[in-house]
Structures are given as C-alpha cells and as structure tokens.
Amino acid sequence: MTLVRLLLGSLVAAGLVLVARWTIETRRAAARSEGIAAPTPLDLLIGFVTNFFDTLGIGSFATTTAAFRLFHLVPDELIPGTIIVGDALPVLAQALLFISIVAVDPWQMTALIVVCVLGGWIGAGVVVSLSRRALQLGLGSALLVAAVFMLLGMLGRFPAGGTALAFTPRAFALALVVNFVLGALLTLGIGNYAPSLVVFSLLGMDPTAAFPIMMGSGAFVAAIAGVRFVGAGRFHWRAALGLTIGGLPGVLVAVWLVKSLPLATLRGLVLVVVAYASATLLRAGMRSFVRHDNQRRTR
C-alpha cells in the first residue's frame, strides 16, 4: 500500500510541475501582451470526447489530430505539443483513478511503469533510427493478428486471456521488455494503450488490471514531455486548455463505465479498441508508403 501511495504522490508531483510551468509561461505571455483566448465550446467538446475514448483504451492522438485538422483549429506543426500538453492532466487523472480503484500487483505495476518511462528516454534513440512506416505497418499487423486471436478466444476456440492480477515470473519478464519498447514508441506518437491491452491479456492478466499500468506509464511520459513542450512554446494555448478542461469530466465518465463493465463485455471493448488501433496504424503506414513511392517517382 505504501508503494501505491508513493506512486500516486509521484504522479501528483509530476502534474504540479506541469501546471506550475504552464502558469509561468502563461504569465510571461500575458506580460508580452500576447492575447490568450479562452477555449471555445468546440475545444471543450473535443477534449471531452477524445479523452472519454482515450480512457476506454482507444487513445487520443489520432482522434484529436483528426478533429484539429477537420475544423482547422491548430497548425500541423503545433498538434503534437498541443495534444501532449492538453491531455497530460486528463491522462494523469486516468492513472490516479485507475491505480486507486483497480486491484493489481503494486510492485509489478511500478516496475512496468518505470521501464516504460525509461523506454521513452533510452529507447527512443534506437526506435527513431527505424522507419516510421515500417513500425506502423509492423505494429498494425501485429495488432490485427492479436485481434483475430482475441476473437477466437471469445468464441471459445483459443484462450481468451486471464483473470490474474499479477503476472507469473516468465510473463512478467516478457511484459517488462514489451513495456520498454512501447515507451520508446510513445516518442513517435504511437500509443501504448491497445498493445498493452493485447499483450497483458494474452499473458494471463485481467484486462481491467492492465488499465492502471498502461495509464500510469502514459501519464508520466506525458507530464515530462508536456513540461518540455510548454517551455519551448510549441503548443496551441487555447486548444490545449480546451483539451484539459473538457477532458477531465470525460475521464470521470469513462472510468465509471470501465469499472462497471462485466469481464466479458470489457473483453469485447478491448477487441474493438485493438481492431481500431490496427486499422489506423495500417492506414497511416500505407499512406506513408504511397507518399514515399510517389516522391521517388517524381525525382
């Protein structure tokens, strides 16, 4: 229990650091007479909807990017920073709530969160040397195969995942490696939620128990990266604030929904999440492949 409290305290501290840096930069902008507009109802709605689905495990990067581009709200070069800064506090709220209410082995959860954060710092150098297109196609294909196996499991033709709240030693070792890699992938804008749900479920863990692990991992990475984006000014103030203010109630509604779902229904939700993530990754990878091929032909 002490370890869980330490983890929760660390999350709160990370959030306070981000809020403090954001407040300081806002005051500096005001001193320079740079007008910072209040979020519009559309900004708040985007924050609510995207963070609602993010809490269900779908992720928010792709959906928020699509909304920003559809309504021409944020310049493309500011979208990554806007999402990370604006969603950092909602993701922290997700982590705090799930860690507090969902039973899972605290030592394993802490270790998995630590290696994910380390992956974001150490592993990023390795991952960025690889082709983003190859990563998208590879991960998308892997998730598609996993979705097939999960569907077969729900039909009784393959193990559907476990009900354990802790991994066996061998499964835990594999989970550590996977979470390290997922931390590195986060630096490329590839979410960790769907892959975490798949791997942890297939390794025997109750899907509900995977939520505090994957959200705790994402929360620390988002808070650390958010401070850097705020310091560099590489984000859209109004849109980021809309994600934060609208996102927090979206998280609360979604947490209640996930917590109240029976295991069979939750596994169905996970299947939908994984299929969606697979489709978006494969589509992004194919678009990148086509664009690269067209550029090569025009040379």
C-alpha positions in Angstrom: 0.0 0.0 0.0 2.9 2.3 0.8 4.3 1.8 -2.7 0.9 2.7 -4.3 0.8 5.9 -2.3 4.3 6.7 -3.4 3.3 6.2 -7.0 0.2 8.3 -6.6 2.3 11.0 -4.9 4.8 11.0 -7.8 2.0 11.4 -10.3 0.6 14.3 -8.4 4.0 15.9 -8.2 4.5 15.5 -12.0 1.2 17.1 -12.6 2.0 20.0 -10.3 5.3 20.6 -12.1 3.5 20.8 -15.4 0.8 23.2 -14.0 3.5 25.4 -12.5 5.4 25.6 -15.7 2.3 26.2 -17.7 1.2 29.0 -15.3 4.6 30.7 -15.5 4.7 30.7 -19.3 1.1 32.0 -19.4 2.1 34.9 -17.2 5.1 35.6 -19.4 2.9 35.6 -22.5 0.5 38.0 -20.8 3.4 40.3 -19.9 4.3 40.3 -23.6 0.7 41.4 -24.4 0.1 38.2 -26.2 -3.6 37.5 -26.0 -4.6 34.0 -24.8 -8.2 33.3 -25.7 -10.5 31.1 -23.6 -11.4 27.7 -25.0 -14.5 27.6 -27.3 -17.3 25.1 -26.8 -15.9 23.1 -29.7 -12.5 23.0 -28.0 -14.2 21.7 -24.8 -16.2 19.1 -26.8 -13.2 17.8 -28.5 -11.4 17.5 -25.1 -14.4 15.6 -23.6 -15.0 13.2 -26.5 -11.3 12.3 -27.2 -10.4 11.8 -23.5 -13.6 9.7 -23.0 -12.5 7.3 -25.7 -8.8 7.6 -24.5 -9.9 6.3 -21.1 -11.6 3.4 -22.7 -8.2 2.4 -24.2 -8.7 3.8 -27.8 -6.1 6.5 -27.4 -6.5 10.2 -28.1 -3.6 11.1 -30.5 -5.3 10.0 -33.8 -8.8 11.2 -32.8 -7.6 14.6 -31.6 -5.4 15.1 -34.6 -8.3 14.3 -36.9 -10.6 16.8 -35.1 -8.0 19.6 -35.2 -7.4 19.1 -38.9 -11.1 18.8 -39.7 -12.0 22.1 -38.1 -8.7 23.8 -38.9 -8.1 24.6 -35.2 -4.4 24.1 -34.8 -1.4 24.3 -37.2 0.0 20.9 -38.0 3.4 21.8 -36.5 1.8 22.5 -33.1 -0.5 19.5 -33.0 1.8 17.0 -31.2 2.7 19.5 -28.4 -0.9 20.7 -28.1 -2.1 17.1 -27.6 0.6 16.2 -25.1 0.2 19.3 -23.0 -3.6 19.4 -23.2 -4.0 15.7 -22.5 -1.3 15.4 -19.8 -3.6 16.2 -16.9 -6.5 14.1 -18.1 -4.2 11.2 -18.5 -2.8 11.8 -15.0 -6.4 11.8 -13.8 -6.9 8.4 -15.5 -3.8 7.0 -13.9 -4.7 8.3 -10.4 -8.3 6.9 -10.6 -7.4 3.5 -12.0 -4.4 3.0 -9.7 -6.6 3.9 -6.7 -9.6 1.7 -7.6 -8.3 -1.2 -9.6 -6.5 -4.1 -7.9 -3.2 -5.1 -9.4 0.2 -6.2 -8.0 1.8 -2.9 -6.9 5.4 -4.0 -7.4 4.9 -5.3 -10.9 2.8 -2.2 -11.8 5.6 0.1 -10.6 8.3 -1.8 -12.4 6.3 -1.8 -15.6 5.7 2.0 -15.4 9.4 2.6 -14.7 10.6 0.6 -17.7 8.1 2.4 -19.9 9.4 5.8 -18.9 13.0 4.6 -19.4 12.0 3.3 -22.8 10.8 6.8 -23.7 14.2 8.2 -22.8 16.7 5.5 -23.6 15.0 3.5 -26.3 13.9 6.5 -28.3 17.3 6.8 -29.9 17.0 3.2 -31.2 13.4 3.5 -32.4 13.8 6.8 -34.2 16.6 5.2 -36.4 13.9 2.8 -37.7 11.5 3.6 -40.4 8.3 5.1 -39.0 6.4 3.5 -41.9 7.8 0.1 -41.0 6.9 0.5 -37.4 3.3 1.5 -38.2 2.8 -1.4 -40.6 4.5 -3.9 -38.3 2.7 -2.9 -35.2 -0.6 -2.6 -37.1 -0.2 -6.1 -38.5 0.7 -7.5 -35.1 -2.4 -5.9 -33.5 -4.6 -7.3 -36.3 -3.3 -10.8 -35.7 -3.8 -10.3 -31.9 -7.4 -9.2 -32.6 -8.1 -12.4 -34.5 -6.7 -14.5 -31.6 -8.8 -12.5 -29.1 -11.9 -13.0 -31.3 -11.2 -16.8 -31.4 -10.8 -16.7 -27.7 -14.2 -15.1 -27.2 -15.7 -17.8 -29.4 -14.1 -20.5 -27.3 -11.5 -21.6 -29.9 -8.5 -20.0 -28.2 -7.6 -18.9 -24.7 -9.3 -15.5 -24.2 -6.9 -14.0 -21.7 -6.7 -14.5 -18.0 -8.2 -13.1 -14.8 -5.0 -12.7 -12.8 -4.0 -9.5 -11.1 -0.3 -10.4 -11.3 2.0 -12.0 -13.9 3.9 -15.2 -13.5 7.7 -14.7 -13.4 8.2 -15.5 -17.1 5.2 -13.5 -18.2 6.4 -10.6 -16.1 9.8 -10.7 -17.7 8.2 -10.5 -21.2 5.9 -7.7 -20.1 8.9 -5.6 -19.0 10.5 -5.9 -22.4 7.3 -5.1 -24.2 6.6 -2.0 -22.0 10.1 -0.7 -22.6 9.5 -0.9 -26.3 6.1 0.7 -26.0 7.7 3.6 -24.1 10.0 4.2 -27.0 7.2 4.0 -29.5 5.3 6.7 -27.5 8.0 9.2 -28.6 6.9 8.6 -32.2 3.3 9.3 -31.4 2.3 5.6 -31.4 0.0 4.9 -28.4 0.7 2.2 -25.9 -2.9 1.5 -24.8 -4.0 -1.1 -27.4 -0.7 -3.0 -27.5 -0.7 -3.1 -23.7 -4.2 -4.4 -23.5 -3.4 -7.2 -26.0 -0.1 -8.3 -24.5 -1.2 -8.2 -20.9 -4.4 -10.0 -21.6 -2.6 -12.8 -23.6 -0.1 -13.1 -20.8 -2.9 -14.0 -18.5 -3.8 -10.7 -16.8 -7.4 -9.5 -16.3 -7.9 -6.7 -18.9 -9.2 -4.4 -16.1 -5.9 -4.7 -14.3 -4.0 -3.6 -17.4 -5.6 -0.1 -17.3 -3.7 1.4 -14.3 -0.4 0.0 -15.7 -0.8 1.5 -19.2 -2.3 4.7 -18.0 0.4 5.2 -15.3 3.0 4.7 -18.0 1.4 7.2 -20.3 0.9 9.7 -17.6 4.5 10.0 -16.5 5.7 10.2 -20.2 3.0 12.9 -21.0 3.9 15.0 -17.9 7.6 15.0 -18.6 7.2 15.7 -22.3 4.5 18.3 -21.6 6.8 20.4 -19.5 9.3 20.5 -22.4 6.7 21.5 -24.9 5.4 24.3 -22.7 8.9 25.5 -22.1 9.6 25.6 -25.8 6.2 27.2 -26.6 5.5 24.5 -29.1 1.7 24.2 -28.5 -1.6 26.0 -29.1 -2.7 27.6 -25.8 -6.4 27.8 -26.3 -6.8 24.3 -27.8 -4.6 22.7 -25.1 -6.6 24.3 -22.4 -9.8 23.1 -24.1 -8.4 19.5 -24.1 -7.6 19.8 -20.4 -10.9 21.4 -19.2 -13.1 19.3 -21.4 -11.1 16.1 -20.9 -11.3 15.8 -17.1 -15.0 15.2 -17.0 -14.7 12.9 -20.0 -12.2 10.8 -18.0 -14.6 10.6 -15.0 -17.5 9.3 -17.0 -15.3 6.7 -18.8 -13.7 5.5 -15.6 -17.1 4.8 -14.2 -18.1 2.9 -17.3 -15.0 0.7 -17.5 -15.1 -0.1 -13.8 -18.8 -1.2 -14.0 -18.4 -3.4 -17.1 -18.5 -7.2 -16.7 -15.4 -9.0 -17.8 -17.0 -10.5 -21.0 -18.2 -7.0 -22.1 -14.8 -5.5 -21.3 -13.1 -8.1 -23.5 -15.4 -7.1 -26.3 -14.5 -3.5 -25.8 -10.8 -4.4 -25.9 -11.3 -6.2 -29.2 -12.9 -3.2 -30.7 -10.1 -1.0 -29.4 -7.4 -3.3 -30.8 -9.1 -3.5 -34.2 -9.4 0.3 -34.4 -5.8 0.8 -33.5 -4.7 -1.8 -36.0 -6.7 -0.2 -38.8 -5.4 3.3 -38.0 -1.8 2.2 -37.9 -2.1 0.2 -41.1 -3.8 3.1 -42.9 -1.1 5.6 -41.7 1.6 3.2 -42.8 0.1 2.6 -46.2 -0.4 6.3 -46.8 3.3 6.9 -45.9 4.3 4.1 -48.2 2.3 5.6 -51.1 3.6 9.1 -50.4 7.2 7.9 -50.3 6.7 5.9 -53.6 5.2 9.0 -55.3 8.0 11.2 -54.2 10.6 8.7 -55.5 8.9 8.5 -58.9 8.9 12.3 -59.3 12.6 12.5 -58.7 
